[in-house]
């Protein structure tokens, strides 16, 4: 009888240890870390763009492990469908969109002749993109934020048909206009600025 009890305890302990190992394996660096595509040639990439890309990748990696360690949410393969999990997964997708944008820039750099003559409007768009991608999470725009980026987004929204006050302050009026624009474009209408919404605004 004693041998059976000892055997069962060993089996139970083995299952617990195996479960912990699987959890560790799942979030070891080699498993959760974003894999940079092998076909991405960075040998002649613009140093500033490359730095922004690496920052975006590190932001994704940090977000994945932080959500797991702090909230037990696996944003890559969520097990639950509650509001907190959905919000985390949406933010993860936005961070991945930032990475995808930089990868597209690295894979298709502008040709030399294209960089010689840039119209003022195109230059302004480039500056808006640079401003946003300097810190995508911080620049997602929330109620109460103010600054040059808010001012430019208000200008773009007015160009797309809205008539909101262009004062550089992200108030309810700007939030509603941004949410309405996202809804018209078939995007997630959350009233936040992300890489996808910005790309539609700049079209």
GIBELJO-V98449 format. One record per residue. RES is the residue in one small letter. D_LAST is the distance of its C-alpha to the last C-alpha in Angstrom with 2 decimals. Layout:
((RES & D_LAST) (RES & D_LAST))
//
This chain:
((x & 75.55) (x & 74.55) (x & 73.08) (x & 70.90) (x & 69.55) (x & 68.84) (x & 67.09) (x & 64.88) (x & 64.02) (x & 63.06) (x & 60.84) (x & 59.14) (x & 58.69) (x & 57.28) (x & 54.70) (x & 53.65) (x & 53.39) (x & 51.44) (x & 48.97) (x & 48.48) (x & 48.08) (x & 45.41) (x & 43.53) (x & 43.86) (x & 42.87) (x & 39.79) (x & 38.54) (x & 40.06) (x & 37.74) (x & 37.69) (x & 36.74) (x & 33.99) (x & 32.42) (x & 28.98) (x & 29.70) (x & 27.77) (x & 27.22) (x & 30.03) (x & 27.92) (x & 25.84) (x & 27.19) (x & 27.14) (x & 29.95) (x & 27.90) (x & 24.90) (x & 23.76) (x & 26.04) (x & 23.65) (x & 21.03) (x & 24.00) (x & 25.36) (x & 22.18) (x & 22.23) (x & 25.91) (x & 25.42) (x & 22.86) (x & 25.40) (x & 28.23) (x & 26.44) (x & 26.13) (x & 29.78) (x & 30.99) (x & 29.31) (x & 30.89) (x & 34.36) (x & 34.23) (x & 33.37) (x & 36.24) (x & 38.79) (x & 38.15) (x & 37.31) (x & 38.34) (x & 34.88) (x & 33.83) (x & 30.05) (x & 29.99) (x & 32.48) (x & 33.21) (x & 36.56) (x & 36.03) (x & 33.62) (x & 34.21) (x & 31.76) (x & 32.15) (x & 31.50) (x & 28.39) (x & 26.95) (x & 27.87) (x & 26.40) (x & 23.03) (x & 22.98) (x & 24.08) (x & 21.21) (x & 18.73) (x & 20.71) (x & 20.64) (x & 16.85) (x & 17.03) (x & 19.60) (x & 17.71) (x & 14.75) (x & 17.45) (x & 19.26) (x & 16.44) (x & 16.29) (x & 20.08) (x & 20.40) (x & 18.07) (x & 18.57) (x & 17.30) (x & 20.09) (x & 22.35) (x & 21.65) (x & 17.89) (x & 18.76) (x & 21.16) (x & 19.08) (x & 15.90) (x & 14.74) (x & 15.01) (x & 11.38) (x & 10.49) (x & 13.52) (x & 12.58) (x & 9.40) (x & 11.97) (x & 14.46) (x & 12.57) (x & 12.10) (x & 15.75) (x & 16.89) (x & 15.64) (x & 16.90) (x & 20.17) (x & 21.23) (x & 18.88) (x & 21.76) (x & 22.73) (x & 19.24) (x & 18.45) (x & 19.50) (x & 22.57) (x & 24.56) (x & 26.38) (x & 24.17) (x & 23.51) (x & 22.06) (x & 19.50) (x & 16.74) (x & 17.55) (x & 17.52) (x & 14.01) (x & 12.74) (x & 14.89) (x & 13.47) (x & 9.83) (x & 11.57) (x & 13.59) (x & 10.87) (x & 9.86) (x & 13.60) (x & 15.65) (x & 18.51) (x & 19.44) (x & 21.49) (x & 19.74) (x & 22.48) (x & 21.13) (x & 23.06) (x & 21.65) (x & 23.90) (x & 24.12) (x & 22.20) (x & 19.05) (x & 19.75) (x & 20.10) (x & 16.89) (x & 14.92) (x & 17.08) (x & 16.57) (x & 12.76) (x & 13.34) (x & 16.04) (x & 14.16) (x & 11.60) (x & 14.74) (x & 14.44) (x & 17.55) (x & 18.02) (x & 19.74) (x & 18.25) (x & 17.67) (x & 14.81) (x & 14.52) (x & 12.54) (x & 11.01) (x & 10.19) (x & 8.74) (x & 6.39) (x & 5.27) (x & 5.61) (x & 3.82) (x & 0.00))
//
